[in-house]
Amino acid sequence: MFVVTNVYRFKKENIKTSQKINIYNKYIKKRDLRFHIR
């Protein structure tokens, strides 16, 4: 659950820096895939 809150905080704090958001989203998607495998 803390991962989700971190995503929202990260997006709110860095709305202007789209590149960082894209990199962060890619990282989250990889983690999501691992969770979905379970």
C-alpha positions in Angstrom: 0.0 0.0 0.0 2.9 2.4 0.8 4.0 2.0 -2.9 0.7 3.5 -4.1 1.0 6.5 -1.7 4.6 7.0 -2.8 3.5 7.1 -6.5 0.8 9.8 -5.7 3.3 11.9 -3.7 5.9 11.6 -6.3 3.5 12.7 -9.1 2.2 15.6 -7.1 5.7 16.8 -6.2 7.2 16.4 -9.7 4.3 17.1 -12.1 6.6 19.4 -14.1 9.4 16.9 -14.5 7.8 14.5 -16.8 11.0 12.5 -17.6 11.4 11.6 -13.9 7.7 10.5 -13.8 8.1 8.3 -16.8 11.2 6.6 -15.4 9.4 6.2 -12.0 6.3 4.7 -13.8 8.5 2.2 -15.7 10.0 1.1 -12.4 6.5 0.8 -10.8 5.2 -1.2 -13.7 8.1 -3.7 -13.3 7.2 -4.1 -9.6 3.5 -4.4 -10.5 4.3 -7.2 -12.9 6.1 -9.0 -10.1 3.2 -8.6 -7.7 0.7 -9.8 -10.4 2.8 -13.0 -10.9 1.8 -13.9 -7.3 
